[in-house]
Amino acid sequence: MLSSESKERIQALYRECIKALDLKPRYGQRVMIAEIAKSLGAIHEDDKGQRDNDNGIAVVEAGTGTGKTLAYLLAALPMAIEKEKKLLISTATVALQEQILDKDLPNLKKTISLPFNFALAKGRGRYLCLLKLDKSLQHLSGLLSTVDLFEQTPEEQDRELYESLLQSYGSGKWDGDRDRLTDAIEDKQWSHLTATHRECSNRRCPHFQNCAFYKARNAMEDADVIVANHDLVLADLSLGGGAVLPAPEKTIYVFDEGHHLADKALNHFRLEVGVRAQRQWLQQLEKGIEQFVAASGIPHSIMHSLTEAPQNIRDILQSISLVWPLLMDMIGDQDRLRFESGKMPENLRQLLINIKGPLQPLLLCLDKLNDMLQKSLDPKEDGDFTRDVAEAWQAPMGIMFSRAEQLSEALSWLCAEEAEGALPVARWLSKTPFGDGWDIRLSASPIAVADQLRKNLWWRCYGAVVTSATLTALNSFNKLSWESGLPDWANYQRVMSPFDYQKLGELQPVSLASDPKSDQFQADIEDWLKNNTDLSRGTLVLFSSRAQLEATRDTFLHDWYDQLLCQGFLPKAEIVRRHKERIDNGEGSIIFGLASFAEGIDLPGEYVTHVVIVKIPFAVPDDPIQAAISEWMESRGRNPFMELTLPAASIRLVQACGRLIRTEEDRGRISILDKRLLSHRYGKLLLDSLPPFKRI
């Protein structure tokens, strides 16, 4: 139960904020603060300071304008400090992360009497590795050739860039964070400058004391609030929790944009194997082992497995050579082939099982070799290799070990057979670009991650808050709960927006002559746009498909040349900048956007007074994971359209409508050009889930 002292402290902090920031008290914000504080205050601790009861998780849908960031900070931060836990705020988008870091937290720190520190947490891949930078420069100077075996080599034209980065980092002008570079750096250039988990030798690295990643990680030790993203949180949990971020048992999580968590987790657990890509790295490994043995010799303790490794590689390559023609025959002219019920043909499954045989001893060999090279870097240990050999080979062998692990894990998912009645795994083939040609990729993914999130997150965390403006679908939390594994005992709350939607906006469901399935639909939407778009105002037109956006652009490009901005033809940030500039100059501007413009874009006031949604944003029907879920539901006599497709479309429709009213002064209209809202029974369900705009 929330103590009276905690309650009074939170109320006092809220009053401080309202006064210092000159804000109006908002009923919904106060409700959100109270519900989060109540949930966290109900946590009971065991003698180790860990939660041991069914309390501590609040799920709050907070309508636009609630002020949810301030609400969860004021409710959760005092509780985290009192309980000596870390408050970890996780977002789905960079834009929100930057807002919290650059605006919300600094303002709060200046405002309230409760002192606190905050830090940003990022994955290792966002930080400079000094050892990799040093090796790249050595390679360009002709002093090092090992890198040739395993990856694309740094190019001569990048030498000046790498030298300037070294100078900038050494002088303290740059902290090694890729996102803080003044000028953007290409992925290909950056790949030579950052290390994976397996490449990093941690404290054994000669540059450990100056490492950008570990400096940033140390800063987290002193932080009360850590800001991260969903991908990093999920990656840390998959490593057992506490690998990069604080352990779940010592953390109160806030998942802002929480409706993305389950989808992010699905992508995180998806495993893929490209046939030609596997062949390439295995050939590199065979050549690399040959050169490694020539350069360093073979210690007795690893002699047998290292001697056997080339034959293991050749056996794997032989099996892969048999897989390729079989996959080509299966996929034919298709870009993608999904296996029904996740069951692969037995002949393909057996070929993949054949790879696992020689892969296992190879994996053990690389694991042992990687460990020996790591120890040889440590002057305190008696290593099997000279330090020169260890420094030259630890990182590239670490890469190879990581790739072998990934292949082994992917094969386990691909070859597994689910128990009767268990949730199936989605499995499919797809063609992907590779070099000058293409590859065939085998993919496997669970169709639901509720069990993983329940086990690794909700049952382990000290406390959690899940929030967003769109957590419910068709006015229910059922979809969120089923997909993300949130427990039934969590505190589910809806906090309505303070906006008077009846006065601020109009909703216009348009009944065109045709519906989106008709060939006439494209011509009908173009006619409607031509007659109903005010070229002197700010308009956002949202499409569900790129092909339709481009076709409509081609029609209007000549006549609307000075007003039209289209996603895919300019960077997103540049579109927003130009759009605002035109409106500020008293000109009209029209944005044609896709899904990423239907969420997270903030264009208040005159920037957008008309939002046009071309059609109900149903998911693409050929998505293999969604297709597998639908198939499984149908096999259980359930209705995937009503349980899956329609709720998902409802969330996306609410998000799209949320682009119109961003402040209490905004005015405008939403037009939805999909007659199914009026002609189909499910249309009423979708309309009833939208904010209560005035219907016209």
N, C-alpha and C positions, 0 to 999 in steps of 0.2 A: 504493500500500500504506500502511496506517495505521502511522505512525511509532511507535516505542516511547515517545517523549516524549509524543505525543498520547494514546496508550493509558493511560499512567501518570497523566496529568493528569485524564482523564475518570474513571478509577477513584478517584482521590483526591477528586474532587468528589462522587462517589457516596457514598463513605464519610462525607464531611462531612454530606451530606443525611440519611443514615440515622441518624447520631448526633444531629444537631441537632433533627430532626423526630421522633425516637423511633419510627422505622419499622422494620418487620421486613424484612430483605432478601428479595426475591422472585426466584425463579429466572427466571420469564418476563420480568420487568423487566430483569434483567441481560442476558438473551439479546437483547432488543429494543435495548438500548443498544449492545451489541456489533455487531449486524448493521447498524444505522444508521451507527455510527462506521466500520465496515469499508467500507461503500459510499462514504461521503463521503471517506474516506482514500484510496480508489483513484482519485480524480479526478486526471487529468493536465492541467496548464495549458499554454497556448501562451504566446508572449512578451507577449501582452496581458492575461494573467491570466484567460483564459476557458477553460472546459472543452473539451478537444478529443479525448476518448476516450469509449468506450461504458461508462461507469461513473458512479456518483453518484446513482442513483435506487434508493431502498429502498421496497418495498411490504410493509407489515407489518400483518397482521390480529392485533389484540391483544385477547384475550378479556376480558370484564368482570372488573375487579379486578386487572388487570396493572399499573396505574399508568402508562398510556402517556404522559400529559402530561409527567410528570417524566422518563420515559425519553427521549423525543425532545428535550426541552430540554437534558438533560445530555449527550446525544450530539452534538447539532447546534450548540449555542451555542458551545462552545469551538472547534469547527472553523470556524464562521463568523467569529469574532473573529480567529482565527489567520490565516485567508485574506483578512481585510478585506472580507468580504461581509456583506450584511444577512440576518438570519434572519426570514423572513416566515411567520407562523402564520395560516392561513386556516381558518375554521370555516363550517359551514353554518347554524348556529342562533345566535341572540342569547344563549341561555342558556349555551352553552359558551364563547362569546366573553367573556361577563361573568365566568365562573368563572376563565378563564385570566388576565384582566386584574385582577380584584379579589382573587383568592386565590392562584393558582399562581405567577404571576410575582413578586408582592410577597414571598411566602414564600421563594421561591428566592433572591431578591436579598438578603434578610436572612440567608440560611443559608450561602451558598457564598462562598469567598474570591475568586472571579472577579467583578470589578466589571462591571456592564452597565446600560444604560438601555433602557427600553421605551416604546412609544407606540402609540396606537390610530389606525388609518387608516380613514376613512369617506369615502363619496362626497360630492361637493359639495352634493347635495340635503339633507344632514343639517345643514348649517350656515347660519346667518343671513347674508344679503347686506345690508350696511348701505345700499347704494344703493337696493335694492328697498324696504327699510323706509322710507327717506327719501321715495321716490316715492309709496308708499302713503299716508304721512301728508300729503304735499303734495296728493295727490288728494282726501283726505278734507277738506282745508282749502279745496278749490276752486282750488288753484294749478296743477293739472296735469290734463290730460284725455286725453293720448295713450294711456294704458293702456286706455281705453274700447274702443279699436278692436280689441284683440287678445286680451283675456282678461276673465274676470269681474272686476268692480271690487271693491276692498275695501269692506266695509260699515261704516256709521257705528257700529254697536254694537261693532265691533272696535277703534275708535280708542283706548279706554282700555288694551286689551291691548297694542297696538303701542307706545303711549307708555311703558308699564311695561317692555316688553322693551328699548326704547332706553335707558331709565334704568338698567336692571339691567346691560346690556352696557357702557354707558359708565362705570359705577361699578366695574366689574370683578367684580361679584357673580355674573355669568353669562358663560360663555366662548363663547356663540353656538351651542353644540351642542344640537340639538333634543332629544336623548335625555337631556340634563342639566337640562331644565326641571322645576321642582317640580310643576307642573300640566301635564297633557296638553294639547296644542294640536291642533285639528282640521286635517285635510289641506287643507281649503278655506282656512282662515286662514293656514296655513303657506305655501301656494302663492304668496302675495304677498310672502313674505319670503326666498325662496331663489332662486338663479340657476342656470340651466343653463350648460353649457360655452359655448354660442353667445352667451348674454346677457352673460357675464362679459368685461370689457375688460382684465382682468389688471392689469398695472402702470400702465395708463393710467387706471384708476379713481381718483377722488379719495380713496376710502376704502381704497386698497390697503394702506397701512401698518397699518391697524386691522382688516383682513379676518380674520374668524374661520377661514375655510377655509385661507388661506395661513399663518396663525399655526400651525394644527394641522399643516400640511404641513411647515413649517420645523422643528417639533419632531421630525419623522421623520428629519431630517438627522442629529441627534445620537443617534438611537436605534440600538441594536444589534439589538433585537427589535421587529418591527412586527406588530401584530395586526390582521387584516382579515377580510373574509368572501369566500366564493367569488364572489359577484356582482361585488364590486369588483375582484377579481383578473382575472376574465374581461373586465370592461369595460376595464380598463387594457390587457390584452393585445390587445383589439380595436382600441385606439387606437395600437398599435405597441409597447406596453410602455414603461414609464418615464414615462408621461404624468402619472400621479398617484402611483404606487408606484415603487420602485427598478426599474431595468431588469432583465429576467430574467437576463442574463449576470452580474449582480452580486448575485444573490439565491440563497439556499438556501430553498426553499419547504417548508413542512410543511402538508399538506392533512389536517387532522383532520376526522373525518366525511367521509372521502374517497369513500365510496360515493355521495355526492350530486353529485360533481363533473360527471359526464357529463350528468345530468339538468339541472343548473343551466346547463351550456353549451348544451344543446338549447333551453332557454327563452330564453337570451340571444341565440341566432342566429335565433329566430323573428321574422318580420316580418308586420305586420298593417296593413290599410288599411280604415277604415270609410268607406263611400261618403258618407253624410250628413255625417260629421265632416270629410271632405276638402272637401266643398262649402262648409261653414261657414267654415273658415279661409281658403279662397281668396277668398270674398266679402269677408271682413274685410281681406285683403291688398289687394284692388282698391280698397276704400275708403281704406285706409291710405296707399297710394301716391299717391292723389289728394290727400289732405291733406298728405302729406309734400312733394310738389312745390309745393303752394300755400304752405307754410310756409318752404321752404328754397330753392326754385328748383332748376334742374337744371344741374350742372357739365357743361361741354362733353364731358369724357372719358367720361361715362356717358349722354349725351343720347339716343343712338340706342336702347340697350337699355332704358332706363327709359321712353322714349316707347312702345316696343313692348310693354312688360310688361302693360298692361291688356288688350290684344288677346290676348296669350298666355294670360292668365288666363281670358278669355272662351272661348277655344278649348278649354281644359282642362275648363271647366265644361260646355261643350256635349257633350263626350265622356262626362263623368260622368253627364249627364242621360240618355244612351242606355244606360249601364251599369245603372242602377238597375232599370228594368223587366225587363231581361234576367235579372238576379239574382233578382228577385222571382218570376219565372216558374220559374226553376231550383229555388229552394229550397222554394217552395210552403208547405205547412204544417209542414215539418220545421224543427227548431232548428239542424240542422247537415247539410251535404252535403259529403262527401269525393269528390274526383275520383280515379277509379281510376288507379293507376300515376302519380299526380301530373300527369296530362295534362288541362289545361283544354280545354273546347270551343273550337274555332278561332274562332268568332264573338266570344266573350268575349275571347280572347287578342288578337285584332286591335283590338278597342276599347281595350284597355289599352295596346297598342303605340301607338295614336293619341295617347294622353295624353303619351307620352314625347317626341313631337316638339316641341310648344310648351313642355313643362316644362323641357327642356334650356336654351334661352336664358334662361328665367325664373330658373333656378337660377344660371346664370352671372352674371346681373344682380344677384341678391341677394347672391351671394358678393362681387362687386366693391363693391357698395354697403356691405355690412357692413365690408369692409376699409377703405373710405374714411371711414366713420363712426368706426372704431377709431382711425385715424390722426389724425382731427380732435380726438380727446380728448387727444392727446399734445402738450403745449406745445413739445416739442423738434422737432416736425415741422410742415411747412407743409400743413395740411389743406385740404380743399375746402369744408368747412362750418364755421360758427361753433361755438364750444364749446357754446353753449346748444342749438343744433340737435342736435349730436352726443350730448349728455347726454340729451336728450328722446327721441331716436329709435334710438340704438344697440341698446338692450336689446330693444325690440319688433321691430325689423328682424332682430335676431339670432334671435329666436324663429321668425320666419317663414322665415328661411334654414334653420334646423334642421328645420322641418316639411317644407320642400321637399326637403331631403336625404333625410329618412326616406321620403317618397313615392317619390322616384327610386329609392332602394335597394330598396324593397318591389316596385316595378314590375319591376325587373330580375329579382328572384327569381320573381315571378309569371309573367313572360312568357318566361323562359328555357326552352330545350329541351335536356334532358340528352343527352349522347352515348350511342350504343348501348353497352350493358353497364355504364354508369356508375350509381352509386347514384341512385335517383330522389329528387326533392324532394316532400315531402308538401304538397298544396295542398287547401284546403277553404273553404267558406263557413259562416258562423254568424250567427245573429241575436243582437244585443246591445242592452241598453237604451240609449236616447239621448234625453236631454231628457224630454219627456212621452211619447215613443213608443219606437221601436226603429230600429236601424240594421242593415245587413248588412255584415259584415266579411269581407274576403278575407284569408286567411292562407297563409303559405308557411314551411316549415321544412325544414332538412336532416333526414334520418332518422338520421344518425349524425354525430358531431363528432370522431371519432377523428383524421381528417386535420388538422383545424384545431388540435386540442390538440397533436398531434405536432409540427406545424410551428411553432406560436407559443409552446409551453411546453416540452415535453420535450426538443426538439432545442436549445433556446436557453438554458434555465436552467443555472446553475452546478451546482446539485444539488437534489434533492427527496426528500421523504418523504411517502408516502401511507399513512394509517393510519385504522383504524376497528375496532370490534368485529365488523363485518359487511362484509368485503370479498369473501369467497368466496361462491359460490352453488352449492349441492349439492356442497360440499367442493372447489370448483375456482375458480381465478382467471380462467377463460376469459371469463366475461361481463364482468368489470371491464376486462380487457385489450382486448377487442373494442370496448367502448363508449367507453373513455377514451383509446385509442391508446397506452397504455403500452408501451414497447419490450420485446421478448422478453428482452433482456439485463438488464433490471432485476432486482434482488435480491428475489424473492418469498419471504416467510416467514409462517408461522402460529405465533403464540405462544399457547399454551393458557391458559385462565383458571386461576388458582390455587385456585378454589373446588372443593370436593368435592361436585359436584352430586348424586351418589348418596345422600349423607347429608342434604343440605340441602333437596332438593325432590323432588316427585313429578310425573310427567307422566301425565295421564289422557286418552287419546283416547276420546271418547265415541261410541258407536254408537247414535244416535237412530233412531227408526223411519223417518224420512225424511231425504233429503239436501237441500242448499240449493236445488236446482232444483225441488223439490216445493212445491206450494201449502200443504202441511201443515207445512212446516218452521218457519214462524213460531210456530204453536201449540205445536210440539214444544219449541222453545227456551224458550218462556215457561213451559211445564210443568216443564222441567228446572231453570230458574232458581228457580222457586217452591219446588222441593223440595230444592235443593242449595246455596242461598245462605245463609250464616250472617250474619244481620242485625246481629250483635254484633261483627263483625270488619271489617277493611279489605279491600274487594274491588274489582278493576278488571275491567270487562266491556268487551271491545273488539269493535266492529262494523266491517264493511267498507262499509256504506252508511248514509247519514243517514236514509233512509226507514225502514230496519229499526230503527235506534236510536230514532227518534221513535215508531214503532208499539209497540215494547217499553216505552218510557217511559209511553205512554198507559195501557198495561195495569197497570203497577205504581205509578203516581204516587200513587194514593189510599192503598194499603196501605203503601208504602215512603216516604211523604212526608218523614219525618224523617231518612231515611238516604240518599236518592237525590240525586245531583248529575249533571247531564247537559251534555255539551259542546253548544254552540250556544245554550244558554239562559243561560249565565253565561260571563264571560271565563275563559280557561284558568287564569290565575294565581289568580283568585278561587276556582275549583273546588279547586285544590290547597290553597289556604290554609284553606278551610272543611273540607276532608277531613282535613287534619292536625289541625286544632283539635278536631274530633269525636273522632278516635282518641286524642289527648292527654287528652281528658276522659273516656276510658274508654267512649265510645259507638261504635256501628258506623257505617260509612260506605261507600257503594257509588257508584263512578264509572262512568257509561256514556260511553265515549269512542270517537273515530274514529282515523284513522291517526296524527294528531299526538300522541295519547296512547300510541301503541305504540312511540314512539321519543323519547328525550331527557327523559322524565319520571323523576325520581329519587324513589322512595317506599320507602325502606329499612325494615327491621324490621317493626313491627306496622302500618305504614301500608298495606302490601299483603301479605296472606298467601294470597290466592287470585286468580289471573289467569284469566279466562274468555275464550277466543277463540272467537267465534261461528262463524266459518267460515274456511277457507283464504283468505288475502288476495290472491286473483287480481286483476290489474289490470282496471279498467273496460274492457269489450271495445270500446266505441265511441270510445276515444281516437284521434284521427286520425293521430297520429304512430306510435303502436304498431300501428294497423291497417295503415299504409303499410309499416312494417318487416315485418310478418307477410306481407303481400302479396308483397313483394320476395323474402323468403326462400322462400316457396312457389314462386315463379317459377323459383327456382334448385334446386328439388327438395329443399329443406331443411325441417326440421320446426320451425316457429316456437314451437309449444307447448313442446317439449323444450328448445329453445335460448334462448327468450326469456321466455315466460310463466311456466313452472315455476321457472326460476332466480330470477326477480324475486319470485315468491311465497315462495320459500325464504328470501330475504333478509328480507322483511317478517315472516315467521313467526318467524325467529330473533330479530329486533328485539323483537317482541311478547313472546316468552318471556323476553327479557332484562329485562323489568320486574319479575320476581319476586325474583331473588337479586341484591342489590346489595352486600351485605357478607358476611363470613364467618360472621356470627351470624344471618343471615336464614334463615327456614324457610317452607315453603308448598307450594302445589299449583298446577299449570297444568291447566286442563280445556279441551280443544278439541272443540267440538260439531259436528264435520264428519266423518261416517262415511266419506267418501271416503279419509281417511287409512288406513282399515282395509280398504276394499272395492276400491280402485283400485291398480293396480300402482305408480303414481307416489307413492302415499302413503308407501311404505317409503323412497323417496329423500328425501322431506321429513322424515320422522321421524329418519332417520339423520343428517341435517344439523343437528339440534337438539342443545343441550348434553345430556350423558349423565345426565339425570334418571332416578330410579327409575321404571320403568313400572308403572302399576297399571291 
